[in-house]
Amino acid sequence: MSEAAPSHTPDRQHRITIDRARLLAAAEAGDISPAQAERLWARWAGDAIAPPRFSFVHVLYYFGGLLAIGAMTLFMTLGWELFGAAGTLLLSLGYAAGAVAAARHLLRRGLHIPAGILATIAVCLVPLAAWSVQSGLGLWPEGGPESYRDYHRLIDWRWLTLEFATLAAAVVMLWWLRLPFMVMPLAVTLWYLNMDVAHMLTRQSGFDWQLTRDVSLVFGLFTCAIAVWVDLRCRLASDPRDRQDFAFWLYLFGALMAWGGLSLHDSGSELGKLLYALINVALVFLGAAIGRRVFTVLGAIGVAGYLGYLSHKVFADSLLFPFALSLLGLGIVALGVWWQRHEARIHARLAAGLPAALRPLAEPR
């Protein structure tokens, strides 16, 4: 009777013990990156924090949170002025303290998303508290808005103190609780800040549309630079709390400000308009390389706008342009099919084209 050949099928009951030292050794050997080793260890150890997802529970979290935030910001009524500056200050501080206490309680229970929403409510109450202090002490500059409800409606340089107070509070809260949704009011405040700074620079000479546009572009680029710095630090961090996506809102509002300022530049030459289209094409590929869809979406809108300009202005009387544009559209669809089939390889090549310092941005979270 012949001896049975040894089986090469792995034993399903066999278990291999992998500790942190083995993962770090694999990273040192070049088998995986150090960041990947840390992420694997955090996931296997059960320390990784689950990211937000489009589920019914998470939708309820954000819907309720946005309603509460809106009640304290966009939908603030004049009825609050009946409490006076001191009463409004006490109410805002009381609400903020309660929100922070509830956020810490939820955080101890591992409910990071609702904890982040409640902590964000506390940050959103900071401008109301700052306005109450200034108004109560008689330090509010004359000639501008007299009601806090105008903070989210009117552009005015007098809001700058409220915005700086909000930025400072958001940074402190982020350092303390490390909850990504708190970046949202910080990013919104940077957006407000860019408009109010432009108003301050033009309050003597009157409204200057071009300066406002340029300030938006500069603020947007600055915010995107902060987002890249934050994103890199998060991806290279070893603590699971620091590896969360703190850069999302900064990318979103930074890209909107920069792209909006760029799109409002009215170039008088065809070369300038072509350059604008090429910049938007670059944004499409940048978004694909670093996994930030906001750049891809805005770039696609910019390219579509340029093609619309060509069809209505340059080739308005051309018989062949609609056919050429149809072929281009079908070609883009075919490109999408090809891209889907080779997405991993394309992403790797695009990531390889990034500077070495930025390549961690292309790694999956």
C-alpha positions as CSV (number, residue, x, y, z in Angstrom):
1,M,0.0,0.0,0.0
2,S,1.5,3.3,-1.1
3,E,2.0,6.1,1.4
4,A,-0.3,9.0,0.8
5,A,1.4,12.1,-0.4
6,P,1.6,14.9,2.1
7,S,-1.2,17.4,1.6
8,H,-0.3,21.1,1.0
9,T,-3.8,22.3,1.9
10,P,-3.5,24.6,4.9
11,D,-5.0,23.3,8.1
12,R,-8.1,25.4,8.8
13,Q,-7.7,24.8,12.5
14,H,-4.2,26.0,12.6
15,R,-3.7,29.5,14.1
16,I,-0.7,31.7,13.9
17,T,0.0,34.1,16.7
18,I,1.2,37.5,15.5
19,D,2.3,40.1,18.0
20,R,3.2,43.7,17.6
21,A,6.9,42.9,17.4
22,R,6.4,40.7,14.4
23,L,4.4,43.4,12.6
24,L,7.1,46.0,13.2
25,A,9.8,43.5,12.0
26,A,7.8,43.0,8.8
27,A,7.7,46.8,8.4
28,E,11.5,47.1,8.9
29,A,12.0,44.3,6.4
30,G,10.0,46.3,3.8
31,D,7.2,43.8,3.5
32,I,4.7,46.5,4.6
33,S,4.9,50.1,5.5
34,P,5.2,51.2,9.2
35,A,1.8,53.0,8.9
36,Q,0.2,49.8,7.6
37,A,1.7,47.8,10.4
38,E,0.3,50.2,13.0
39,R,-3.1,50.2,11.3
40,L,-3.2,46.4,11.2
41,W,-2.2,46.2,14.9
42,A,-4.9,48.7,15.9
43,R,-7.5,46.8,13.9
44,W,-6.6,43.4,15.2
45,A,-6.2,44.7,18.8
46,G,-9.7,46.1,18.6
47,D,-8.6,49.7,19.0
48,A,-9.5,51.1,15.6
49,I,-12.3,53.6,15.6
50,A,-15.0,52.9,13.0
51,P,-15.4,55.7,10.4
52,P,-18.8,57.2,9.6
53,R,-20.8,55.3,7.0
54,F,-24.1,55.8,5.2
55,S,-26.3,53.8,7.6
56,F,-29.7,54.6,9.1
57,V,-28.3,55.1,12.6
58,H,-25.5,57.4,11.4
59,V,-28.0,59.4,9.3
60,L,-30.1,59.8,12.4
61,Y,-27.1,61.0,14.3
62,Y,-26.1,63.6,11.8
63,F,-29.7,64.7,11.0
64,G,-30.5,65.3,14.7
65,G,-27.1,67.0,15.3
66,L,-27.4,69.3,12.3
67,L,-30.9,70.3,13.5
68,A,-29.5,71.2,17.0
69,I,-26.5,73.0,15.4
70,G,-28.9,74.9,13.1
71,A,-31.1,75.9,16.0
72,M,-28.1,77.6,17.7
73,T,-26.7,79.2,14.6
74,L,-28.6,79.7,11.3
75,F,-32.1,79.6,12.9
76,M,-31.4,81.8,15.9
77,T,-34.3,84.1,16.5
78,L,-34.6,87.6,17.9
79,G,-36.3,86.1,20.9
80,W,-33.0,85.3,22.5
81,E,-32.3,89.1,22.8
82,L,-35.0,89.2,25.5
83,F,-32.5,87.5,27.8
84,G,-30.0,90.3,27.4
85,A,-26.2,89.9,27.0
86,A,-25.7,88.4,30.4
87,G,-28.6,85.9,30.0
88,T,-27.5,84.9,26.6
89,L,-23.9,84.4,27.8
90,L,-25.1,82.2,30.7
91,L,-27.4,80.2,28.4
92,S,-24.7,79.6,25.8
93,L,-22.2,78.6,28.4
94,G,-24.7,76.3,30.0
95,Y,-25.6,74.6,26.7
96,A,-21.9,74.2,25.8
97,A,-21.1,72.7,29.2
98,G,-24.0,70.3,28.9
99,A,-23.0,69.3,25.4
100,V,-19.4,68.7,26.4
101,A,-20.4,66.6,29.4
102,A,-22.7,64.5,27.2
103,A,-20.0,64.1,24.6
104,R,-17.5,62.9,27.2
105,H,-20.1,60.4,28.5
106,L,-20.8,59.1,25.0
107,L,-17.0,58.9,24.3
108,R,-16.5,56.7,27.3
109,R,-19.1,54.4,25.9
110,G,-17.4,54.2,22.6
111,L,-20.0,56.2,20.7
112,H,-17.6,58.5,18.8
113,I,-20.0,59.9,16.2
114,P,-22.7,61.2,18.5
115,A,-19.9,62.4,20.9
116,G,-18.4,64.4,18.0
117,I,-21.7,65.9,17.1
118,L,-22.4,67.1,20.7
119,A,-18.8,68.5,21.0
120,T,-19.4,70.3,17.8
121,I,-22.5,71.9,19.2
122,A,-20.4,73.3,22.0
123,V,-17.9,74.8,19.5
124,C,-20.8,76.3,17.5
125,L,-21.9,78.2,20.7
126,V,-18.6,80.0,21.1
127,P,-19.4,82.9,18.7
128,L,-22.7,83.5,20.6
129,A,-20.8,83.6,23.9
130,A,-18.2,85.9,22.4
131,W,-20.8,88.2,21.0
132,S,-22.6,88.3,24.4
133,V,-19.3,89.3,26.2
134,Q,-18.6,92.1,23.7
135,S,-22.1,93.3,23.7
136,G,-22.5,93.2,27.4
137,L,-19.2,95.1,28.0
138,G,-20.0,97.7,25.4
139,L,-17.1,96.6,23.2
140,W,-19.1,95.9,20.1
141,P,-18.0,98.3,17.3
142,E,-20.7,100.7,16.2
143,G,-22.1,101.0,12.7
144,G,-22.5,97.3,12.0
145,P,-24.9,94.5,12.8
146,E,-26.7,94.8,16.1
147,S,-28.0,91.3,16.4
148,Y,-26.1,88.0,16.6
149,R,-28.5,86.3,14.2
150,D,-26.9,88.3,11.4
151,Y,-23.6,86.5,12.1
152,H,-24.5,83.8,9.6
153,R,-26.1,86.1,7.1
154,L,-24.1,89.3,6.7
155,I,-20.4,89.8,5.8
156,D,-18.8,92.3,8.1
157,W,-15.4,92.8,9.5
158,R,-16.8,93.2,13.1
159,W,-17.4,89.4,13.2
160,L,-13.6,88.8,13.2
161,T,-13.3,88.6,17.0
162,L,-16.1,86.0,17.1
163,E,-14.3,84.0,14.4
164,F,-10.9,84.0,16.1
165,A,-12.6,82.9,19.3
166,T,-14.3,80.1,17.5
167,L,-11.0,79.0,15.9
168,A,-9.2,79.0,19.2
169,A,-12.0,77.0,20.9
170,A,-12.1,74.5,18.1
171,V,-8.4,73.9,18.3
172,V,-8.5,73.4,22.0
173,M,-11.5,71.0,21.8
174,L,-9.8,69.0,19.0
175,W,-6.7,68.6,21.1
176,W,-8.8,67.6,24.1
177,L,-11.4,65.2,22.6
178,R,-9.9,64.3,19.2
179,L,-13.3,64.0,17.4
180,P,-13.1,64.7,13.6
181,F,-16.6,66.3,13.2
182,M,-15.4,69.2,15.3
183,V,-13.3,70.3,12.3
184,M,-16.5,71.2,10.5
185,P,-17.2,74.5,12.5
186,L,-13.4,75.3,12.2
187,A,-13.6,74.9,8.4
188,V,-16.8,76.9,8.2
189,T,-15.2,79.7,10.3
190,L,-12.3,79.9,8.0
191,W,-14.7,80.3,5.1
192,Y,-16.5,83.2,7.0
193,L,-13.1,84.6,7.9
194,N,-12.0,84.9,4.3
195,M,-15.1,86.9,3.4
196,D,-14.9,89.2,6.5
197,V,-11.2,89.9,5.9
198,A,-12.0,90.9,2.4
199,H,-14.7,93.2,3.8
200,M,-12.2,94.7,6.2
201,L,-9.7,95.4,3.5
202,T,-12.2,97.2,1.3
203,R,-14.3,99.0,3.9
204,Q,-12.6,102.3,3.1
205,S,-12.7,102.2,-0.7
206,G,-16.0,100.2,-1.1
207,F,-16.7,96.7,-2.2
208,D,-14.0,95.3,-4.5
209,W,-15.1,92.1,-6.2
210,Q,-11.6,91.3,-7.6
211,L,-10.0,91.6,-4.2
212,T,-12.7,89.5,-2.6
213,R,-12.2,86.8,-5.3
214,D,-8.4,86.9,-4.7
215,V,-8.7,86.6,-0.9
216,S,-11.0,83.6,-1.4
217,L,-8.4,82.0,-3.6
218,V,-5.6,82.6,-1.1
219,F,-7.6,81.4,1.9
220,G,-8.6,78.3,0.0
221,L,-5.1,77.4,-0.9
222,F,-4.0,78.1,2.7
223,T,-6.8,75.9,4.0
224,C,-5.9,73.1,1.5
225,A,-2.3,73.3,2.7
226,I,-3.4,72.9,6.3
227,A,-5.6,69.9,5.2
228,V,-2.6,68.2,3.6
229,W,-0.5,68.8,6.7
230,V,-3.2,67.4,8.9
231,D,-3.9,64.5,6.6
232,L,-0.2,63.5,6.6
233,R,0.0,63.7,10.4
234,C,-3.1,61.6,10.8
235,R,-1.9,58.9,8.4
236,L,1.5,58.6,10.0
237,A,0.2,58.7,13.6
238,S,0.4,55.6,15.8
239,D,-2.5,56.4,18.1
240,P,-5.8,55.2,16.6
241,R,-7.5,58.4,17.8
242,D,-5.1,60.5,15.8
243,R,-5.6,58.3,12.6
244,Q,-9.1,59.4,12.1
245,D,-10.0,61.6,9.1
246,F,-9.5,65.1,10.5
247,A,-8.8,66.6,7.1
248,F,-12.1,66.0,5.3
249,W,-13.8,69.3,6.2
250,L,-10.6,71.3,5.6
251,Y,-10.3,69.7,2.1
252,L,-14.0,70.4,1.4
253,F,-14.1,74.1,2.3
254,G,-10.5,74.8,1.2
255,A,-11.2,73.3,-2.3
256,L,-14.5,75.2,-2.6
257,M,-12.8,78.6,-1.6
258,A,-9.8,78.0,-3.9
259,W,-11.8,76.7,-6.9
260,G,-14.4,79.4,-6.5
261,G,-11.8,82.1,-6.4
262,L,-10.1,80.6,-9.5
263,S,-13.3,80.2,-11.4
264,L,-14.3,83.8,-10.9
265,H,-11.2,85.0,-12.6
266,D,-12.4,86.3,-16.0
267,S,-9.6,85.7,-18.4
268,G,-9.8,87.8,-21.6
269,S,-7.7,85.4,-23.6
270,E,-8.4,81.9,-25.0
271,L,-5.1,80.8,-23.6
272,G,-6.1,81.8,-20.1
273,K,-9.4,79.8,-20.4
274,L,-7.5,76.8,-21.7
275,L,-5.1,77.0,-18.8
276,Y,-8.2,77.1,-16.5
277,A,-9.4,73.9,-18.1
278,L,-6.0,72.2,-17.7
279,I,-5.9,73.1,-14.1
280,N,-9.3,71.5,-13.6
281,V,-8.1,68.4,-15.4
282,A,-5.2,68.3,-13.0
283,L,-7.7,68.5,-10.1
284,V,-9.5,65.5,-11.4
285,F,-6.3,63.4,-11.4
286,L,-5.2,64.9,-8.0
287,G,-8.5,63.8,-6.5
288,A,-8.0,60.3,-7.9
289,A,-4.4,60.1,-6.6
290,I,-5.1,61.1,-3.0
291,G,-8.6,59.8,-2.7
292,R,-10.3,63.1,-2.2
293,R,-13.4,63.3,-4.4
294,V,-14.0,67.0,-3.8
295,F,-11.1,67.8,-6.1
296,T,-12.4,65.4,-8.8
297,V,-15.9,66.7,-8.7
298,L,-14.9,70.4,-8.8
299,G,-12.4,69.6,-11.6
300,A,-15.1,67.9,-13.6
301,I,-17.4,70.8,-13.2
302,G,-14.7,73.2,-14.3
303,V,-14.0,71.1,-17.4
304,A,-17.7,70.9,-18.2
305,G,-17.9,74.7,-17.9
306,Y,-15.0,75.2,-20.3
307,L,-16.7,72.9,-22.8
308,G,-19.9,74.8,-22.4
309,Y,-18.0,78.0,-23.1
310,L,-16.6,76.5,-26.3
311,S,-20.0,75.3,-27.5
312,H,-21.7,78.6,-26.9
313,K,-19.0,81.1,-27.8
314,V,-16.1,79.7,-29.8
315,F,-17.9,77.1,-31.9
316,A,-21.4,78.5,-31.8
317,D,-21.8,78.2,-35.6
318,S,-19.9,75.0,-36.1
319,L,-21.7,72.0,-37.5
320,L,-19.1,69.5,-36.4
321,F,-18.6,70.6,-32.8
322,P,-21.7,68.8,-31.4
323,F,-20.6,65.5,-33.0
324,A,-17.0,66.0,-31.7
325,L,-18.4,66.7,-28.2
326,S,-20.6,63.6,-28.4
327,L,-17.6,61.5,-29.4
328,L,-15.6,63.0,-26.5
329,G,-18.4,62.2,-24.1
330,L,-18.5,58.6,-25.3
331,G,-14.8,58.4,-25.1
332,I,-14.9,59.6,-21.4
333,V,-17.5,56.8,-20.7
334,A,-15.1,54.3,-22.3
335,L,-12.3,55.8,-20.2
336,G,-14.4,55.2,-17.1
337,V,-14.9,51.6,-18.0
338,W,-11.2,51.1,-18.6
339,W,-10.4,53.0,-15.4
340,Q,-12.6,50.7,-13.4
341,R,-10.9,47.6,-14.7
342,H,-7.4,48.9,-13.9
343,E,-8.2,51.3,-11.0
344,A,-5.7,49.8,-8.6
345,R,-2.8,50.0,-11.1
346,I,-3.8,53.5,-12.2
347,H,-4.0,54.7,-8.6
348,A,-0.6,53.2,-7.9
349,R,0.9,55.1,-10.9
350,L,-0.7,58.3,-9.9
351,A,0.5,57.9,-6.4
352,A,4.0,57.2,-7.6
353,G,3.9,60.6,-9.4
354,L,3.4,62.4,-6.1
355,P,6.3,63.9,-4.3
356,A,7.8,61.5,-1.8
357,A,6.6,63.6,1.2
358,L,3.0,63.4,-0.1
359,R,2.8,59.7,-1.0
360,P,1.3,58.7,2.3
361,L,-1.8,60.6,1.2
362,A,-2.4,58.0,-1.5
363,E,-2.4,55.1,1.0
364,P,-5.9,53.7,1.9
365,R,-7.1,54.7,5.3
